[in-house]
């Protein structure tokens, strides 16, 4: 098997390149080997490299290590999708790493045990594959505003995300969506947000889809009705902790579905986010891709070895 490391040098505030990369090179050098490493140069570069590398596969099994966050992982998966004998191993160096967290949450690796391969569904969203979550409306606005918050206030990670939540609360709220879930039509309604999930969390730990499983052949869809700014504050904690689908106080605001097909329409363009990257559209079609990708989950032993611990 060929091991290929696709590294986003900006990930982890630059630590993916300045800390992880030297350790990786030292590890392979001590074993008398030369690792195959690619440092990405910008948006969509990981997708391009992975796709071209798969085209040169020649039947040899490949494992791509995605060293970055959910956005880097999304690009690697989109580049690798459809190729045979390919696995993708997430290495968490981004600000969120939510899909990585979901994969590891229910697994423990005894000392000395190697990792395991997990076959996961993907979501097909307007022609692009989504690994973890598609966020629409308020959530996508929060992600869009995070970069601005980081630049203005020099915040990082979770602090930048929560600051963006507060900032976004005071921006125009709500979109009027009509949607169809597995053939059932829902008339136009004002929504604060709508999330469509393969994994259970996003935004650095917001448990928006607490019932989600990555290999159940279903996506978890959670529309949240438009509420006042004051009500948003009461929603945030329940939404973060995954209690919004059980809390009786939330039932008049929150719906929750598990389905295979979803289509969304709006009278005006809206912002949506795929695995942390923002786009705009006035309509979305989302479908479950059953068993779309094999992911390799590193054991703690392997993780520590790669990180020089």
Secondary structure by P-SEA (a helix, b strand, c coil): cbbbbbcccccccccccccaaaaaaaaaaaaccccbbbbbcccaaaaaaaaaaaaaccccbbbbbbcccaaaaaaaaaaacccccbbbbbbcccccaaaaaaaaccccccccbbbbbbbbbbbbcccccccccccccaaaaaaaaaaaaaaaccccaaaaaaaaaaaaaacbbbbbcccccccccccbbbbccccccccccccccccccccccccccbbbbbbbccccaaaaaaaaaaaaaccccccccccccbbbbbccbbbbbbcbbbbbbcccbbbbbcbbbbbbbcccbbbbbbcaaaaaaaacc
